[in-house]
Amino acid sequence: MRFIRNHLFFFYPNAFFLCSSANEKKTEGDIVVMGVNLAEEIRSFIKANGLRNLGKISFIGHSLGGVIIRAALPHLEEYKGQMHTLLTLSSPHVGYLIQTSSLVNAGMWVLKAWQKSKCLEQLLCADNKDLTKCFVYRLAKAKVRELCRIGNGVVSECTPDKFLSGLLCAICVCENRALRPLLCKFRVICVVQHRKGKVFGEMVNLLNEKLANAKVYRIDIGFNIAKKNMNNLIGREAHILFLGNETLLKLIAYRYSHVFK
């Protein structure tokens, strides 16, 4: 993230950049708490730098970071008029309710049980037997005026990244079995007569409604990963390459620098 910050600083030398550290070593905890931590860190940063005439606030998050940002927005209501751009890289905005890889799905459940990870429990929608009361659904349904005021949304996903079940504004809910093979070729997640499909579709629609007035960009990335190992097999290699590929980060920073203007 510091790499992207450095390149954006080239375009906006007068801007203030905060690389969040409020949730370092705490990412197995409750996403709600992490959202509060981030909001408090942002508020403290603004106060410490004397930013009384604040212009715009933009956010960049990778993976869980994108969800934590959304969890922080309800706690930043005093800055609702300054909300500008939200850029997320491989963030599971609808959780792992429907997972396309059985191997990844099994691994997630093992990690949840072994590490007693609260955030994984929330992302797996296992924190409540009623799916409409789980954290991910409640976050999608929450009337967050700050998110509704976002002017630009940049959502990036990667084809080999099996850690994602679908991204904001990158999902098609389809009940036509004949169309499913065609749609999946374009990395569009389809819900076909799935017992959880109704809730999944509702979350997608709720998120899209919140960004109805925003200009949304979707970036599809394809990494050519030659080596074969466990990380590659389960899709983790592609998931972490978003932060390790300087060429990609430079491309995003330069191609979409205008959304931070």
Salt bridges, closest charged atoms under 4 A:
GLU77 OE2 - ARG145 NH2 1.97
GLU78 OE2 - ARG43 NE 2.60
GLU121 OE1 - LYS118 NZ 3.24
GLU157 OE1 - ARG187 NE 3.94
GLU157 OE2 - ARG218 NH2 2.78
ASP161 OD2 - HIS239 ND1 2.77
GLU202 OE2 - LYS198 NZ 2.55
ASP220 OD1 - ARG218 NH2 3.02
GLU237 OE2 - LYS227 NZ 3.47
